[in-house]
Amino acid sequence: MAGQAKERSGGQVDDRGAVFTGQFGEYMSKNYINLQFKRLLKKHDFPTLYLIDISQHLLECQTVEVGATVIGANINLADK
């Protein structure tokens, strides 16, 4: 996909390896990403969610998979 965008742009795409980028590989502002995420949730009648909460949940799930414990907001890696 990035290769196709680079080809279409005449080689002007900057592949930074970022998850969310603009058309030419530039970083997107967190405000723009959050706004688009809120619009997507509203369009599909989802409850209010925040990307930071989702990423924290993902981190906690992966931490538990490797055998550590999660207590509240604290991740205890000493168990591993």
C-alpha positions as CSV (number, residue, x, y, z in Angstrom):
1,M,0.0,0.0,0.0
2,A,2.7,2.5,0.9
3,G,4.6,1.5,-2.3
4,Q,1.5,2.4,-4.3
5,A,1.1,5.7,-2.6
6,K,4.8,6.5,-3.2
7,E,4.5,5.6,-6.9
8,R,1.4,7.8,-7.3
9,S,3.1,10.7,-5.6
10,G,6.2,10.6,-7.7
11,G,8.4,9.2,-4.8
12,Q,7.4,11.9,-2.3
13,V,6.0,9.5,0.3
14,D,7.9,9.5,3.6
15,D,7.6,5.9,5.1
16,R,8.1,6.5,8.8
17,G,6.5,3.2,9.9
18,A,3.8,5.2,11.7
19,V,0.3,3.7,12.2
20,F,-1.6,6.8,11.3
21,T,-0.2,8.9,8.5
22,G,-1.4,11.4,5.9
23,Q,-1.5,10.7,2.2
24,F,2.3,11.3,1.8
25,G,3.4,9.5,5.0
26,E,3.5,12.6,7.2
27,Y,2.5,12.3,10.9
28,M,-1.1,13.2,11.7
29,S,-1.9,15.3,14.7
30,K,-3.4,13.5,17.7
31,N,-6.3,16.0,17.6
32,Y,-7.2,15.0,14.0
33,I,-7.0,11.3,14.8
34,N,-9.2,11.7,17.9
35,L,-11.7,13.8,16.0
36,Q,-12.0,11.2,13.2
37,F,-12.3,8.4,15.8
38,K,-15.1,10.2,17.6
39,R,-16.9,10.7,14.3
40,L,-16.6,7.0,13.5
41,L,-18.0,6.0,16.9
42,K,-20.9,8.5,16.5
43,K,-21.7,7.3,13.0
44,H,-22.0,3.7,14.2
45,D,-23.8,4.5,17.5
46,F,-20.9,3.3,19.7
47,P,-20.5,4.6,23.2
48,T,-17.8,7.2,23.9
49,L,-14.3,5.5,23.9
50,Y,-10.9,7.0,24.0
51,L,-7.9,5.7,22.0
52,I,-5.7,6.0,25.1
53,D,-8.0,3.6,27.0
54,I,-8.0,1.1,24.2
55,S,-4.2,1.2,24.0
56,Q,-3.9,0.8,27.7
57,H,-6.2,-2.2,27.7
58,L,-4.2,-3.8,24.9
59,L,-1.0,-3.3,26.9
60,E,-2.6,-4.9,29.9
61,C,-3.9,-7.9,27.9
62,Q,-0.5,-8.5,26.4
63,T,1.1,-8.1,29.8
64,V,-1.2,-10.8,31.3
65,E,-0.4,-13.1,28.3
66,V,3.3,-13.1,29.2
67,G,2.5,-13.9,32.8
68,A,2.8,-10.6,34.7
69,T,0.0,-9.2,36.8
70,V,-2.0,-6.1,36.4
71,I,-3.3,-4.4,39.5
72,G,-5.4,-1.3,38.8
73,A,-3.3,0.9,36.6
74,N,0.0,-0.7,37.8
75,I,1.7,-3.5,35.8
76,N,3.8,-5.8,37.9
77,L,6.6,-7.4,35.8
78,A,8.3,-8.9,38.9
79,D,6.0,-12.0,38.6
80,K,7.6,-13.0,35.3
